Amino acid sequence: MGDSGEGLVDAEARIQERIEELQRAREVARRPPVVNPEQKRKLESLKLVHKELSRQIEAATHPARKTQLTAAIDDVSRQIAQVEKDAL
């Protein structure tokens, strides 16, 4: 008779452990991802540079200058992609 009572206690303990495990999983899922402040600062800086170069290319009238700005934008875009990839 004592054995059947132990089975219920074991089942309740397993259920409680499972509930706690699910709660921990929910808490981890709610947390924002940890972001390296240096990478975040670099990414924001690169995006500002990209925006400024885009503004300059619209104002540029000389074809050589437009070519330079286009190359610079391509380089900055590659850097942005690399920083975003490294952040993952």
C-alpha positions in Angstrom: 0.0 0.0 0.0 2.8 2.4 0.7 4.1 1.9 -2.8 1.1 3.5 -4.5 1.5 6.6 -2.4 5.1 7.0 -3.4 4.1 6.8 -7.1 1.8 9.8 -6.7 4.5 11.8 -4.9 7.0 11.0 -7.7 4.4 12.0 -10.3 3.7 15.3 -8.5 7.4 16.0 -8.2 7.9 15.4 -12.0 5.0 17.6 -12.8 6.3 20.4 -10.6 9.8 20.1 -12.2 8.3 20.3 -15.6 6.2 23.4 -14.7 9.4 25.1 -13.3 11.3 24.1 -16.5 8.6 25.7 -18.7 8.6 28.9 -16.6 12.4 29.2 -17.0 12.1 28.7 -20.7 9.5 31.4 -20.9 11.7 33.8 -18.9 14.7 33.2 -21.2 12.5 33.7 -24.3 11.2 37.1 -23.0 14.7 38.5 -22.3 16.0 40.7 -25.0 19.1 39.4 -26.7 22.4 40.4 -25.2 23.9 43.1 -27.5 27.6 44.0 -27.4 27.6 47.8 -26.8 30.7 48.2 -29.0 29.0 46.4 -31.9 25.8 48.3 -31.5 27.8 51.6 -31.5 29.7 50.6 -34.6 26.6 49.5 -36.4 24.8 52.8 -35.6 27.8 54.7 -36.8 28.0 52.8 -40.1 24.3 53.3 -40.7 24.8 57.1 -40.2 27.8 57.1 -42.6 25.6 55.2 -45.2 22.9 57.7 -44.8 25.3 60.7 -45.2 26.9 59.1 -48.3 23.5 58.5 -49.8 22.6 62.1 -49.3 25.9 63.2 -50.9 25.5 61.0 -53.9 22.1 62.6 -54.6 23.7 66.1 -54.5 26.8 65.2 -56.5 26.9 66.3 -60.1 30.4 65.1 -61.3 30.4 61.5 -62.5 33.8 60.7 -60.9 32.5 61.9 -57.5 29.4 59.7 -57.9 31.6 56.8 -58.7 33.6 57.4 -55.5 30.5 57.7 -53.4 29.0 54.6 -54.9 32.2 52.6 -54.0 32.1 54.1 -50.5 28.5 53.1 -50.0 29.2 49.6 -51.2 32.1 49.3 -48.7 30.0 50.6 -45.9 27.2 48.2 -46.8 29.6 45.3 -46.6 30.8 46.5 -43.2 27.3 46.7 -41.9 26.5 43.2 -43.1 29.7 41.9 -41.4 28.9 43.6 -38.1 25.3 42.3 -38.2 26.6 38.8 -39.0 29.1 38.9 -36.1 26.3 40.0 -33.8 24.5 36.7 -34.4 
